[in-house]
Amino acid sequence: MKFTLFAMHFLAALTFPAMLRAQTLTELKLRSPLEETRGWCVDLFAHLTGGLPIGGFQGHNCFSYMGNGVTEDQGFDLEQINEDNEIRIVYFDRCMTLNEPSPGAFVAAEPCSGGAAQKFDVRADGRIAPEAVPELCLTMGTDSVPGGGGDPIHLIRKLSFETCTEEAAERQQWEFRTRFEGYDTPIYERPYD
C-alpha cells in the first residue's frame, strides 16, 4: 500500500511538476486602475475553470473583489515568475508567450516549454518585456467592452505587446497582488455600469 501511494505521488510529480511547485498565487494587475475600481488583471480567455487556452490572454477586471481570492483564470505562480522569468497560469499550466517579435503581438497562452518566447523581464518600473525583444512591453488596450456578468458588469480590454513608451506607461506598468484591497475612486469615469 505504501509503495503504491508513493508511486502515485512520484508519477504525479513527473507529470505535473509545475503544479506541485506553485506556492503563491498572484494576480498580474495593472498598477493604474484607469476607470476600473476593481483593477485590471491579465486574464486567460476563459470563465474561471472553463478555460480556452487557445484564446490567449486578455485584459479583464480583476476577480479578487468577489472575496474568493485569486481565481483560476487569473492565478499566476509568483515563484516561477521570480525564479524562472516565466509567467505561468497555474490552473491551466500554460505560459505567457510572445506570439511574434513585433508591436501589436498577440499574448498567447502556450504549453510551458522554457523557450525564449516565454522568458520575461519584470522591470523595477513595473514593465514586463520579453527577454528576446526588450523594446516591447506587455500593454493593456485603451478601449473597454462589456464582458458579461458581474455587478457592476465585467469589462474586457485587448492585451498585446507594444513598444515601451512613456506615453503608454500607465497601461504598461504592472504589479503582483495576492489579495484585493480595492480603490477609493476610479481615475476616470467608468464607461459601463
C-alpha positions as CSV (number, residue, x, y, z in Angstrom):
1,M,0.0,0.0,0.0
2,K,2.8,2.5,0.9
3,F,4.7,1.7,-2.3
4,T,1.6,2.3,-4.4
5,L,0.9,5.6,-2.7
6,F,4.5,6.6,-3.2
7,A,4.4,5.6,-6.8
8,M,1.3,7.6,-7.4
9,H,2.9,10.7,-5.9
10,F,6.1,10.1,-7.8
11,L,4.3,9.8,-11.1
12,A,2.2,12.9,-10.4
13,A,5.4,14.8,-9.7
14,L,6.8,13.7,-13.1
15,T,3.6,14.5,-14.9
16,F,2.7,17.8,-13.2
17,P,6.0,19.3,-11.7
18,A,4.9,22.9,-12.2
19,M,1.6,22.3,-10.4
20,L,3.4,20.9,-7.4
21,R,5.9,23.7,-7.3
22,A,3.3,26.6,-7.2
23,Q,3.4,28.2,-3.8
24,T,1.9,31.7,-4.1
25,L,-1.0,32.5,-6.5
26,T,-0.9,36.1,-7.7
27,E,-2.8,38.3,-10.0
28,L,-0.8,40.2,-12.6
29,K,-2.5,43.6,-12.1
30,L,-2.1,46.9,-13.9
31,R,-0.9,49.5,-11.4
32,S,-3.3,52.1,-12.7
33,P,-7.0,51.4,-12.2
34,L,-7.8,53.5,-15.2
35,E,-11.6,53.7,-14.8
36,E,-12.0,50.3,-13.2
37,T,-12.3,50.3,-9.4
38,R,-11.7,46.5,-9.2
39,G,-8.4,46.9,-11.1
40,W,-7.3,45.4,-14.4
41,C,-5.7,42.0,-14.5
42,V,-4.2,39.6,-17.0
43,D,-6.8,37.0,-17.6
44,L,-7.0,33.8,-19.6
45,F,-9.7,33.8,-22.2
46,A,-11.9,31.7,-20.1
47,H,-14.5,31.6,-17.4
48,L,-12.8,30.6,-14.2
49,T,-12.2,26.9,-14.7
50,G,-13.8,26.7,-18.2
51,G,-10.6,27.8,-19.9
52,L,-9.9,28.2,-23.5
53,P,-6.1,28.5,-23.6
54,I,-6.2,28.8,-27.4
55,G,-7.7,32.3,-26.9
56,G,-4.6,33.5,-25.2
57,F,-4.5,36.3,-22.5
58,Q,-6.7,39.4,-22.3
59,G,-7.2,42.3,-20.0
60,H,-10.1,41.9,-17.7
61,N,-11.3,43.5,-14.5
62,C,-9.7,41.6,-11.6
63,F,-11.9,39.0,-9.9
64,S,-10.5,39.0,-6.4
65,Y,-13.0,41.8,-5.5
66,M,-15.6,38.9,-5.2
67,G,-13.9,37.9,-2.0
68,N,-12.7,34.4,-3.1
69,G,-9.1,35.3,-3.6
70,V,-7.2,34.9,-6.8
71,T,-9.2,33.0,-9.4
72,E,-8.2,30.1,-11.7
73,D,-8.2,32.2,-14.8
74,Q,-6.1,35.0,-13.2
75,G,-3.8,33.0,-10.9
76,F,-0.1,33.1,-11.7
77,D,2.8,31.3,-10.0
78,L,4.7,34.1,-8.3
79,E,7.8,32.0,-7.5
80,Q,8.1,30.9,-11.1
81,I,8.0,34.5,-12.3
82,N,10.7,35.5,-9.8
83,E,12.9,32.4,-10.3
84,D,12.5,31.4,-13.9
85,N,11.2,34.6,-15.6
86,E,8.2,32.6,-16.8
87,I,4.6,33.8,-16.4
88,R,2.6,30.6,-15.8
89,I,-1.1,30.4,-15.1
90,V,-1.2,27.7,-12.5
91,Y,-4.7,26.0,-13.0
92,F,-4.2,25.6,-16.8
93,D,-0.4,25.1,-16.7
94,R,0.1,27.5,-19.6
95,C,2.8,30.1,-20.0
96,M,2.5,33.6,-21.4
97,T,4.2,33.5,-24.8
98,L,5.3,36.2,-27.2
99,N,3.5,35.3,-30.4
100,E,5.7,37.3,-32.7
101,P,8.6,39.8,-32.2
102,S,6.8,43.0,-33.3
103,P,4.4,45.7,-31.9
104,G,0.8,44.6,-31.7
105,A,1.8,40.9,-31.0
106,F,-0.9,38.6,-29.5
107,V,-0.3,37.5,-25.9
108,A,-0.5,33.7,-26.4
109,A,-1.1,31.0,-23.7
110,E,1.0,28.0,-24.7
111,P,2.3,24.9,-23.0
112,C,5.3,25.8,-20.9
113,S,8.5,24.9,-22.8
114,G,11.1,27.1,-21.2
115,G,11.8,28.6,-24.7
116,A,12.9,32.2,-25.4
117,A,9.4,33.3,-26.3
118,Q,8.3,32.5,-22.7
119,K,11.0,34.4,-20.8
120,F,10.1,37.8,-19.5
121,D,11.9,40.6,-17.7
122,V,9.9,42.2,-14.9
123,R,11.5,45.6,-14.5
124,A,11.7,47.8,-11.4
125,D,9.3,50.3,-13.0
126,G,6.6,47.6,-13.4
127,R,7.0,47.0,-17.1
128,I,7.1,43.4,-18.4
129,A,9.2,42.9,-21.5
130,P,10.1,39.7,-23.5
131,E,13.8,39.0,-22.9
132,A,14.1,38.3,-26.7
133,V,12.6,41.7,-27.7
134,P,13.2,44.1,-24.7
135,E,11.7,47.1,-26.5
136,L,8.2,45.6,-26.3
137,C,6.1,45.8,-23.2
138,L,3.0,44.0,-22.1
139,T,0.3,46.6,-22.7
140,M,-3.3,47.0,-21.7
141,G,-5.6,48.2,-24.5
142,T,-7.3,51.6,-24.5
143,D,-10.9,50.5,-25.1
144,S,-13.2,48.7,-22.7
145,V,-16.1,46.4,-23.8
146,P,-18.7,44.7,-21.6
147,G,-17.6,41.1,-20.7
148,G,-20.9,39.8,-19.4
149,G,-21.9,39.0,-15.8
150,G,-20.9,40.9,-12.7
151,D,-22.3,43.8,-10.8
152,P,-21.1,46.2,-12.0
153,I,-20.7,44.4,-15.3
154,H,-17.3,42.8,-16.0
155,L,-15.1,44.6,-18.5
156,I,-12.5,43.4,-21.1
157,R,-9.7,45.1,-22.9
158,K,-7.2,43.9,-25.5
159,L,-3.8,42.8,-24.2
160,S,-0.8,42.9,-26.5
161,F,3.0,43.6,-26.7
162,E,3.6,47.2,-27.8
163,T,6.6,49.4,-28.0
164,C,7.6,50.6,-24.5
165,T,6.9,54.4,-24.3
166,E,6.4,57.0,-21.6
167,E,3.0,57.9,-23.3
168,A,1.8,54.4,-22.7
169,A,3.4,53.9,-19.2
170,E,0.0,54.0,-17.4
171,R,-1.0,50.9,-19.5
172,Q,2.4,49.2,-19.3
173,Q,3.2,49.1,-15.6
174,W,2.2,46.0,-13.6
175,E,2.3,44.7,-10.1
176,F,1.6,41.4,-8.4
177,R,-1.3,41.2,-6.0
178,T,-2.3,38.3,-3.8
179,R,-5.4,39.9,-2.3
180,F,-7.9,42.6,-3.2
181,E,-7.5,45.9,-1.5
182,G,-9.6,48.0,-3.9
183,Y,-9.5,51.6,-4.8
184,D,-11.4,54.5,-3.2
185,T,-12.4,56.1,-6.5
186,P,-11.6,55.4,-10.2
187,I,-9.3,57.8,-12.0
188,Y,-11.7,58.1,-14.9
189,E,-15.5,57.8,-15.2
190,R,-16.5,54.2,-15.9
191,P,-17.9,53.6,-19.3
192,Y,-20.3,50.8,-18.2
193,D,-22.2,50.1,-15.1
